[in-house]
């Protein structure tokens, strides 16, 4: 498993749909975030905890 360090993250994605039949444009923004528990389950170490381990 990779040794990941960092803060809880957020992922954003913009999607634009153009309807072929009407030419109507729809814009969507998808936002995802990882909680501290999810990050820990993936093996990530929080930045402040990583600094403590280095000391």
Legacy VTK file of the C-alpha trace (Angstrom):
# vtk DataFile Version 3.0
C-alpha trace
ASCII
DATASET POLYDATA
POINTS 55 float
0.000 0.000 0.000
1.226 3.482 -0.796
2.290 5.719 2.065
-0.104 8.626 1.535
0.045 11.855 3.483
-2.082 14.972 3.285
-5.290 16.589 4.335
-8.841 15.448 3.798
-9.481 16.081 0.125
-12.187 17.294 -2.169
-12.603 16.320 -5.790
-14.586 18.463 -8.258
-15.653 17.638 -11.776
-17.671 19.732 -14.224
-19.801 18.018 -16.858
-21.492 19.765 -19.754
-24.257 17.935 -21.621
-25.420 19.263 -24.983
-28.682 17.693 -26.111
-28.454 16.652 -29.738
-32.195 16.947 -30.430
-32.691 20.419 -28.928
-29.222 21.913 -28.563
-30.017 22.604 -24.906
-26.940 22.873 -22.700
-26.925 21.436 -19.181
-24.070 22.026 -16.752
-23.437 19.772 -13.775
-20.806 19.949 -11.069
-19.996 16.784 -9.167
-18.272 17.219 -5.799
-16.828 14.413 -3.719
-14.947 14.511 -0.451
-13.062 12.014 1.648
-13.696 12.049 5.375
-10.898 11.413 7.841
-12.258 7.909 8.463
-12.344 7.089 4.736
-8.806 8.394 4.263
-7.580 6.285 7.185
-9.332 3.224 5.754
-7.333 3.754 2.551
-4.108 3.937 4.545
-3.632 7.697 4.338
-1.952 9.558 7.179
-3.069 13.070 8.032
-0.399 15.754 7.469
-0.148 16.744 11.132
0.190 13.091 12.176
2.936 12.524 9.581
4.907 15.439 11.034
4.652 13.906 14.517
6.037 10.593 13.209
9.056 12.348 11.700
10.051 13.841 15.078
LINES 1 56
55 0 1 2 3 4 5 6 7 8 9 10 11 12 13 14 15 16 17 18 19 20 21 22 23 24 25 26 27 28 29 30 31 32 33 34 35 36 37 38 39 40 41 42 43 44 45 46 47 48 49 50 51 52 53 54
